[in-house]
Amino acid sequence: MKKWMALAGLLFVGAVLGQVSSLAENIRNYASWTRVNVNKINTAGAHALGKDVYVNLTPDRLLGANGNYKLPFGQGTIFVKERVDPQSLQVTNIYVMQKRSNTAGDWAWAAYERKGDTFQGGTLANPAMCVDCHRQASASDLVFTPWGRR
């Protein structure tokens, strides 16, 4: 039984790695980054239910002594939100925020959508809709997802 579970896990990881190879190089291994939420996010919002959020920082670089985010986030910080279809359990959409400078609110935005076995998309030329919505989270440098206490 354990061998079957391990084999199934390896097959799943292999399938995911093949799919993310169509993503921008700087986010291809996002699933190995720090997961921000503890449990899958199933609250309503601009993006469909079934979400996980990852960041390319380790908790010691991400959080202050009080356990809250160190703000503003530094240049090069990347948040990736993946949306998983609850029926197929496949990642269907990936949304990306990448910090362009150390200035609060200065993010580049990208979106990817599954098309068969690959993802299509990239940096948004006009992210006005994203920015307008994320302004509601200005107190946390436009990031909605709070750190999941462990």
Backbone torsions as a table, in degrees:
resi	resn	phi	psi	omega
1	MET	NA	-45.1	-179.7
2	LYS	-62.8	-36.6	179.3
3	LYS	-64.4	-41.8	178.8
4	TRP	-63.4	-41.4	179.5
5	MET	-64.5	-42.4	179.0
6	ALA	-64.6	-42.0	178.7
7	LEU	-64.1	-43.8	178.4
8	ALA	-62.0	-41.0	177.6
9	GLY	-62.3	-44.1	178.3
10	LEU	-63.6	-40.5	178.0
11	LEU	-63.9	-42.0	178.3
12	PHE	-62.3	-47.1	179.5
13	VAL	-61.5	-42.7	177.8
14	GLY	-61.1	-40.7	178.8
15	ALA	-65.7	-42.4	179.2
16	VAL	-64.6	-44.1	-179.6
17	LEU	-62.2	-38.0	177.2
18	GLY	-64.8	-36.5	-178.8
19	GLN	-73.7	-40.0	-176.5
20	VAL	-76.8	-9.1	178.2
21	SER	-63.8	-17.2	177.3
22	SER	-86.8	0.6	177.1
23	LEU	-86.9	164.2	175.5
24	ALA	-56.8	143.2	-173.9
25	GLU	-56.4	-36.9	-176.0
26	ASN	-71.0	-8.8	178.8
27	ILE	-123.6	5.3	-175.2
28	ARG	-58.0	-35.4	-177.7
29	ASN	-103.7	29.5	-176.8
30	TYR	-56.3	-31.5	-177.5
31	ALA	-66.1	-13.6	176.5
32	SER	-92.7	-3.5	-179.3
33	TRP	-78.5	-179.7	177.7
34	THR	-69.3	124.6	176.0
35	ARG	-82.7	127.6	-176.0
36	VAL	-77.5	-46.7	-178.9
37	ASN	-88.1	149.9	177.9
38	VAL	-83.4	-48.3	179.3
39	ASN	-111.0	154.7	178.1
40	LYS	-54.0	137.7	-178.6
41	ILE	-83.5	118.1	-178.7
42	ASN	-123.0	28.6	175.9
43	THR	-93.1	150.9	179.9
44	ALA	-65.5	155.8	178.9
45	GLY	176.6	-167.5	-178.8
46	ALA	-65.2	-27.9	-179.7
47	HIS	-106.2	145.9	-177.3
48	ALA	-59.6	163.3	-177.0
49	LEU	-65.5	163.7	177.8
50	GLY	85.1	61.3	-172.7
51	LYS	-120.5	147.3	169.0
52	ASP	-129.4	145.8	-178.6
53	VAL	-122.5	133.2	-179.2
54	TYR	-123.1	152.3	177.2
55	VAL	-135.6	147.8	-175.9
56	ASN	-85.8	22.8	176.8
57	LEU	-116.0	148.1	172.7
58	THR	-78.6	156.2	-178.4
59	PRO	-53.3	-35.9	-178.9
60	ASP	-67.4	-27.9	176.9
61	ARG	-87.8	-21.5	-175.7
62	LEU	-87.2	-35.1	-169.8
63	LEU	-115.8	146.6	173.7
64	GLY	-85.1	-179.0	-179.2
65	ALA	-61.0	-26.7	-179.3
66	ASN	-82.4	-1.7	179.5
67	GLY	85.4	3.7	177.3
68	ASN	-101.1	163.5	179.1
69	TYR	-56.1	142.3	168.9
70	LYS	-81.6	115.3	-175.1
71	LEU	-116.6	153.3	-10.6
72	PRO	-70.7	160.6	177.4
73	PHE	-65.4	148.3	-177.4
74	GLY	-81.4	159.9	177.1
75	GLN	-54.0	136.2	179.7
76	GLY	93.5	-11.1	176.3
77	THR	-63.2	135.3	179.4
78	ILE	-128.4	126.7	171.0
79	PHE	-107.6	134.2	177.0
80	VAL	-123.9	126.4	174.6
81	LYS	-110.4	123.7	176.1
82	GLU	-108.0	141.8	176.9
83	ARG	-109.4	126.9	-178.6
84	VAL	-111.7	129.2	176.5
85	ASP	-69.1	126.3	-175.8
86	PRO	-67.1	-23.5	179.2
87	GLN	-83.6	-51.6	-175.5
88	SER	-86.7	-17.7	-175.8
89	LEU	62.0	21.2	176.1
90	GLN	-95.2	145.1	172.4
91	VAL	-68.8	124.6	-177.6
92	THR	-105.6	-30.8	-178.5
93	ASN	-142.2	147.9	176.0
94	ILE	-133.1	129.0	179.4
95	TYR	-117.4	138.3	-172.6
96	VAL	-130.2	136.6	169.4
97	MET	-121.6	123.3	178.2
98	GLN	-124.0	125.1	-176.8
99	LYS	-72.0	124.7	-177.9
100	ARG	-88.6	-24.2	179.4
101	SER	-152.6	-177.7	177.4
102	ASN	-83.9	0.7	-179.2
103	THR	-78.1	134.0	179.0
104	ALA	-57.1	135.5	175.7
105	GLY	83.3	0.4	-176.7
106	ASP	-94.0	85.2	-176.0
107	TRP	-119.2	148.9	165.8
108	ALA	-99.7	145.8	-173.6
109	TRP	-121.2	142.6	177.7
110	ALA	-143.4	155.8	177.5
111	ALA	-143.6	141.3	178.9
112	TYR	-131.5	144.2	178.0
113	GLU	-129.4	140.2	178.6
114	ARG	-68.4	131.5	172.8
115	LYS	-130.1	95.1	-175.8
116	GLY	69.1	-121.8	-178.0
117	ASP	-95.9	5.9	-178.6
118	THR	-131.1	171.5	174.6
119	PHE	-110.3	140.7	176.1
120	GLN	-121.9	144.8	179.2
121	GLY	142.7	-157.1	179.4
122	GLY	155.9	-159.7	-178.0
123	THR	-61.5	135.0	-179.9
124	LEU	-82.5	127.1	178.6
125	ALA	-70.9	-33.6	-179.5
126	ASN	-132.0	87.5	-176.2
127	PRO	-88.1	26.4	-174.1
128	ALA	-53.4	-41.7	-178.9
129	MET	-63.4	-41.9	178.9
130	CYS	-62.8	-50.6	-176.9
131	VAL	-61.8	-44.8	-179.0
132	ASP	-58.8	-41.9	179.4
133	CYS	-70.9	-46.3	-175.4
134	HIS	-69.0	-13.9	174.8
135	ARG	-59.0	-24.9	177.1
136	GLN	-62.5	-20.1	-179.5
137	ALA	-108.1	33.7	-177.0
138	SER	-62.8	-28.2	179.6
139	ALA	-66.7	-19.7	179.3
140	SER	-119.5	36.7	176.4
141	ASP	56.6	41.1	175.4
142	LEU	71.4	11.2	179.0
143	VAL	-99.5	121.4	-179.5
144	PHE	-78.4	-40.9	-170.2
145	THR	-74.0	115.0	177.3
146	PRO	-75.1	158.4	176.9
147	TRP	-63.5	130.2	177.7
148	GLY	-80.2	114.5	-179.6
149	ARG	-62.7	134.6	-179.3
150	ARG	-111.9	NA	NA
